Amino acid sequence: MPRFAYREGLALPGVNGAALPQVDGEVWQAIDAERQRQLHSIELIAAENVVSRAVLEAQGSALTNKYAEGYPGRRYYASCGNADAIETLAIERARLLFDCAHANLQPHSGSQANQAVFLALLAPEDKILGLDLKAGGHLSHGAAFNVSGRWFNAISYGVSPVTHRVDMDEVEQIAQEHCPRLIIAGAAAYSRALDFARFRAIADDVGAYLMADIAHVAGLVAGGAYPSPVPHAHVTTLSTHATLRGPRGGMILCSDQALARKIDAAVFPGLQGAAQMHTVAAKAVALGEALQPGFGPYAHAVVANAQALCGRLAEGGLLVVSGGTDTHLGVVDLRPWGLAGNVAEAALEAIGITVNRNVVPGDAGTPRVTSGIRLGSAACTSRGMGVDEFREIGDMILAMLGGVRSGSLDIRTEHAIREGIGDLTRRFRLPY
């Protein structure tokens, strides 16, 4: 007998209108447990956020049923009029929000958006230049174990061992030496603003394309809290979750029509099949929300809160990489405290604070261990928390990691931290 069987009385194999708890209690229990975890935890993973109820409703809509291969007005299936209207609206909103001529909303993720750019602009074994993974880069920017590093000749630039910031003179030197076909300006765990104008000047000097990957900071760009690469980059890729506060997905922006045609052909039929129309609809809703007057103040609050958290951790004796942040995230080097990233991650998770272990510049640790942690402010800012609350969260982290460091966490201290987390999550609730 199979481990799982549908309950008696449900009309199968036909579709029925029963709700998930009645149809599949095991899945429902896991989903509800995750909802409860989010309700009662301090979420500091930099790639995560809290979407609106409207985004959730679009994501779970009847568009899940619709197959819409192709682009608006050029579909390969019938009855795509409603899908066309939604995708056209999403494109118009993306163009307005990021001030670009063309937007492709179909990539299923930020990584697939990057892959589509590679497919459009590169040939196998072409040289690409991106930020090293241990300096805060992303695995899709040329990591050896990723398709970007396996199919292309990946070269990397790093950060200064003193300031932990990208040295643009070094980037220029490496680019002139290797003459890459594509230069990538973007990161996953780098907390400082990038000089996109200088990146473009270097790309032009060596005859390279410039791709800006703003997967993490797209919402900050949309809200005017981080410089936009769109006027400088040939192509800009992004994730629609994280700071943009949308569903999990990707997007590609450009303003050159010849490049736009190559990008569209690379996404479909080059890399993907049909668009996930329920996700495109959720992207449209999120983009509409980002066009509202309140989104700019939200984006600036995300940065201010990250700066408050990093500042408090530094005051408490932790080493913040690069000395602070210009974005929604900060990276903490735990080596001076003698702690491993995975140990800190597990200790904080046990009390209800969610971070992720992360490599730091010069890290000798493996990705499963690491010497640091990464923290982000977007999700708790979406709940309404401000600078005071983030400094309080910083105190909780210092107390918890201080106890782990000494090997003698006081029970009363742990109880106080749990009480503090409970107070914050009760006062700043989720919308669902």
C-alpha positions in Angstrom: 0.0 0.0 0.0 1.3 3.5 -0.7 2.2 5.6 2.3 -0.4 8.3 1.3 -3.9 7.8 0.1 -6.6 10.3 -0.6 -9.4 10.4 2.0 -12.6 8.5 1.3 -15.5 10.4 -0.3 -13.5 12.6 -2.6 -14.3 12.3 -6.2 -11.2 11.0 -8.0 -9.7 11.1 -10.5 -11.7 14.2 -11.5 -11.0 17.6 -10.0 -13.0 18.5 -6.9 -13.5 21.7 -4.8 -12.3 20.3 -1.5 -9.7 22.5 0.4 -6.1 21.4 0.9 -6.5 20.4 4.6 -9.2 17.9 3.6 -7.4 16.7 0.5 -3.8 16.4 1.7 -3.4 16.8 5.4 0.4 16.0 5.3 1.2 18.9 2.9 -1.2 21.2 4.7 0.4 20.6 8.1 3.9 21.3 6.7 2.6 24.6 5.1 0.8 25.7 8.2 3.9 24.9 10.3 5.9 27.1 8.0 3.3 29.9 8.3 3.6 29.6 12.1 7.4 29.7 11.9 7.2 32.9 9.9 4.7 34.4 12.3 6.8 33.8 15.4 10.4 34.2 14.0 12.7 37.1 13.3 13.5 36.6 9.6 16.9 38.0 8.7 17.7 36.0 5.6 18.7 38.6 3.1 17.0 36.9 0.1 13.7 36.6 1.9 10.8 39.0 2.4 7.1 39.2 3.2 4.7 39.6 0.3 1.3 41.1 0.4 -1.9 39.1 0.5 -2.6 40.4 -3.0 0.7 38.9 -4.3 -0.2 35.6 -2.7 -3.7 35.6 -4.2 -2.3 36.2 -7.7 0.3 33.5 -7.2 -2.3 31.0 -6.2 -4.9 32.0 -8.9 -6.5 30.1 -11.7 -3.7 31.2 -14.0 -1.9 28.2 -12.6 -4.0 26.2 -15.2 -3.0 28.3 -18.2 -0.3 27.3 -20.7 0.9 30.5 -22.5 4.0 29.6 -24.6 5.4 32.6 -26.4 4.9 36.3 -25.8 1.8 38.6 -25.7 0.2 38.7 -29.2 2.5 35.8 -30.3 1.4 32.8 -28.4 1.5 29.2 -29.6 -1.7 28.2 -27.7 -5.3 29.5 -28.0 -7.2 31.5 -25.4 -4.3 33.5 -24.2 -6.0 36.9 -24.3 -6.2 37.2 -20.5 -2.6 36.1 -20.1 -1.5 38.6 -22.7 -3.3 41.4 -20.8 -1.6 40.5 -17.6 1.9 40.1 -19.0 1.6 43.3 -21.0 0.6 45.1 -17.8 3.6 43.6 -16.0 5.9 44.7 -18.7 4.6 48.3 -18.7 4.9 48.5 -14.9 8.5 47.1 -15.0 9.5 49.6 -17.7 8.0 52.5 -15.8 9.5 51.4 -12.4 13.0 50.9 -13.7 13.0 53.5 -16.5 13.9 51.1 -19.3 12.7 50.4 -22.9 12.2 46.6 -22.6 11.5 44.1 -19.8 11.2 40.3 -20.0 9.1 39.0 -17.1 9.3 35.3 -17.9 12.5 34.0 -16.3 11.6 31.5 -13.5 14.4 32.8 -11.3 17.2 35.3 -11.2 19.7 32.6 -12.0 17.7 31.7 -15.1 17.6 35.3 -16.1 21.4 35.3 -15.9 21.5 32.1 -18.0 19.3 33.7 -20.6 21.7 36.6 -20.9 24.6 34.2 -21.3 22.7 32.3 -24.0 21.9 35.6 -25.8 25.3 37.2 -25.7 27.9 34.5 -25.3 29.4 31.4 -27.0 30.7 28.5 -25.1 34.2 29.1 -23.6 33.8 32.9 -23.9 35.4 34.8 -21.0 33.2 36.3 -18.3 34.4 38.4 -15.4 32.4 38.5 -12.1 32.8 39.0 -8.4 34.4 36.0 -6.6 32.1 33.9 -4.6 34.1 34.3 -1.4 34.1 38.1 -1.8 30.3 38.2 -2.0 29.5 37.1 -5.6 26.8 34.8 -6.7 27.3 31.2 -7.9 25.7 32.1 -11.2 28.5 34.6 -11.9 31.1 32.0 -12.8 31.5 29.6 -9.8 33.3 26.4 -10.9 30.4 24.1 -9.9 27.8 26.2 -11.7 26.9 26.1 -15.4 28.3 29.6 -15.7 31.7 28.3 -14.6 31.5 25.0 -16.5 30.5 26.4 -19.9 32.4 29.7 -19.8 35.9 30.7 -19.0 35.2 32.4 -15.7 37.6 35.0 -14.3 37.0 36.8 -11.0 37.7 40.1 -9.3 37.7 40.3 -5.5 37.7 42.9 -2.8 40.4 44.8 -1.0 41.8 42.7 2.0 41.8 45.9 4.0 38.5 47.7 3.1 36.6 44.6 1.8 35.3 46.8 -1.0 35.6 46.2 -4.7 38.8 47.9 -6.1 37.8 49.3 -9.4 41.4 49.8 -10.5 41.9 46.1 -10.0 38.7 45.3 -12.0 40.1 47.5 -14.8 43.5 45.8 -14.7 42.0 42.3 -14.8 39.6 43.3 -17.6 42.4 44.7 -19.7 44.5 41.6 -19.1 41.9 39.1 -20.0 39.5 41.0 -22.3 36.3 39.2 -21.2 33.2 39.1 -23.5 30.9 39.9 -20.5 31.5 41.8 -17.2 29.1 41.1 -14.4 28.5 43.9 -11.8 26.4 42.4 -8.9 26.6 40.4 -5.8 24.8 38.2 -3.3 26.7 39.0 -0.1 28.3 42.4 -0.8 27.0 45.2 1.3 28.3 48.3 -0.5 27.0 50.3 -3.5 28.7 49.4 -6.8 30.1 52.0 -9.3 28.1 51.0 -12.3 29.3 54.0 -14.4 32.9 52.9 -13.9 32.0 49.3 -14.7 30.5 50.4 -18.0 33.6 52.5 -18.8 35.8 49.4 -18.3 33.5 47.3 -20.4 33.5 49.8 -23.2 37.3 50.0 -23.0 37.8 46.2 -23.5 34.8 45.7 -25.8 32.7 43.7 -23.3 29.0 43.7 -22.5 28.1 44.8 -19.0 25.5 42.8 -17.2 24.3 44.2 -13.8 22.7 41.7 -11.5 20.6 43.5 -8.9 18.8 40.4 -7.7 19.2 41.5 -4.0 18.8 45.2 -4.4 16.1 45.5 -7.0 13.6 46.9 -4.6 16.1 49.4 -3.3 16.8 50.6 -6.8 13.0 50.8 -7.4 12.6 52.9 -4.3 15.5 55.2 -4.9 17.6 53.9 -2.0 20.4 52.4 -4.2 21.9 53.6 -7.5 20.3 52.2 -10.6 22.5 50.3 -13.1 19.9 50.6 -15.9 21.4 53.8 -17.5 24.9 52.1 -17.6 24.5 48.3 -18.1 23.7 46.8 -21.5 21.5 44.3 -19.6 20.2 44.2 -16.1 18.9 41.1 -14.4 17.1 40.8 -11.1 15.0 38.6 -8.8 11.5 39.7 -8.1 11.5 38.5 -4.5 14.0 39.8 -1.8 13.7 43.6 -1.6 11.2 44.0 -4.5 8.7 42.1 -2.3 7.3 39.9 -5.1 7.0 36.2 -5.9 10.1 34.1 -6.4 11.1 34.7 -10.0 13.3 36.7 -12.4 13.3 39.6 -14.8 15.6 41.0 -17.5 15.8 44.7 -18.4 17.5 46.5 -21.3 17.0 49.5 -23.6 18.6 48.4 -26.9 16.0 46.8 -29.2 18.5 44.5 -30.9 19.6 43.2 -27.5 16.0 42.9 -26.5 15.2 40.6 -29.4 18.2 38.4 -28.5 17.1 38.3 -24.8 13.5 37.4 -25.6 14.7 34.6 -28.0 17.1 33.3 -25.3 14.3 33.1 -22.7 11.9 31.5 -25.1 12.4 29.2 -26.9 16.1 29.1 -26.0 16.0 28.3 -22.3 12.5 27.9 -21.0 9.1 26.8 -22.2 5.9 28.6 -21.3 5.8 31.4 -18.9 4.4 30.6 -15.4 1.4 33.0 -15.8 0.4 32.8 -12.1 3.9 34.0 -11.2 3.8 36.7 -13.9 0.5 37.9 -12.4 2.1 38.0 -9.0 5.0 40.0 -10.4 2.6 42.5 -12.0 1.0 43.0 -8.6 4.3 43.5 -6.8 5.5 45.9 -9.5 2.2 47.8 -9.1 2.8 48.0 -5.3 6.4 49.2 -5.9 5.0 52.1 -8.0 3.0 53.4 -5.1 4.2 56.4 -3.1 4.9 54.4 0.0 7.5 52.1 -1.5 10.2 54.7 -1.6 10.1 55.3 2.1 10.0 51.5 2.6 13.2 51.0 0.6 15.0 53.7 2.5 13.8 52.2 5.8 15.2 48.8 4.8 18.7 50.4 4.4 18.4 52.4 7.6 17.4 49.3 9.5 20.3 47.3 8.1 22.7 50.0 9.1 21.2 50.1 12.6 21.6 46.4 13.0 25.1 46.3 11.6 26.0 49.3 13.8 24.8 47.6 16.9 26.6 44.4 16.2 29.8 46.3 15.6 29.3 48.3 18.9 29.0 44.9 20.6 32.3 43.7 19.3 31.4 41.7 16.2 33.4 42.3 13.0 31.1 43.6 10.2 32.6 43.1 6.7 33.5 46.4 5.0 32.6 48.2 8.3 28.9 48.5 7.5 26.3 48.5 4.7 24.7 50.6 2.0 22.1 48.0 1.3 19.6 45.7 3.0 22.3 43.2 4.2 25.4 42.9 6.3 28.0 40.2 6.5 29.6 39.4 9.9 33.0 37.8 10.2 32.9 35.5 13.2 36.6 34.5 13.2 37.6 37.0 15.9 35.0 35.4 18.2 36.2 31.9 17.3 32.8 30.9 16.0 31.9 29.0 12.8 29.0 30.3 10.6 27.0 27.0 10.8 27.3 27.0 14.6 26.0 30.6 14.8 23.2 29.9 12.3 22.0 26.9 14.3 22.2 28.7 17.7 20.2 31.7 16.4 17.6 29.5 14.6 17.0 27.5 17.9 15.7 30.7 19.6 13.8 32.0 16.6 16.2 34.3 14.7 16.9 33.1 11.1 20.1 34.0 9.4 22.3 32.1 7.0 25.9 31.0 7.3 28.1 32.8 4.7 31.6 32.9 3.5 33.7 36.0 4.2 36.7 37.5 2.4 39.7 35.2 2.9 37.5 32.5 4.2 39.2 29.1 4.6 36.0 27.4 5.7 33.8 25.2 3.4 30.4 26.4 2.3 28.7 24.1 4.7 30.7 25.6 7.6 31.9 29.1 6.7 33.4 31.8 8.9 30.5 34.2 8.8 26.8 34.9 8.7 24.7 37.1 6.5 21.8 39.2 7.8 19.1 41.1 6.0 16.5 43.7 7.0 13.9 43.5 4.3 11.4 41.0 5.9 11.2 42.6 9.3 11.0 46.0 7.8 7.9 44.7 5.8 6.4 43.8 9.2 6.8 47.4 10.3 9.9 47.2 12.5 12.2 50.3 12.6 15.6 51.3 13.8 14.9 50.8 17.5 13.6 47.2 16.9 16.7 46.4 14.8 19.0 47.6 17.5 17.1 45.4 19.9 17.5 42.5 17.5 21.2 43.2 17.4 21.3 43.0 21.2 19.6 39.6 21.1 22.2 38.3 18.6 25.1 39.6 20.6 23.7 38.0 23.8 23.1 34.7 22.1 26.4 34.4 20.3 28.2 35.7 23.3 26.8 32.8 25.3 27.8 30.3 22.6 31.2 31.9 22.5 31.8 31.5 26.2 30.2 28.0 26.3 27.9 29.0 29.1 24.7 30.5 27.9 22.7 31.7 30.9 19.2 30.2 31.0 17.7 33.6 32.1 19.4 35.3 29.2 18.0 32.8 26.7 14.6 33.2 28.3 14.9 37.0 28.0 15.8 36.7 24.3 12.8 34.4 23.6 10.5 36.9 25.4 11.9 39.7 23.3 11.3 37.8 20.1 7.8 37.0 21.2 7.1 40.7 21.9 8.4 41.8 18.5 6.5 39.2 16.5 3.2 40.0 18.5 3.5 43.7 17.9 4.6 43.5 14.3 2.3 40.9 12.7 2.1 39.3 9.3 -0.9 40.0 7.1 -1.9 36.3 6.9 
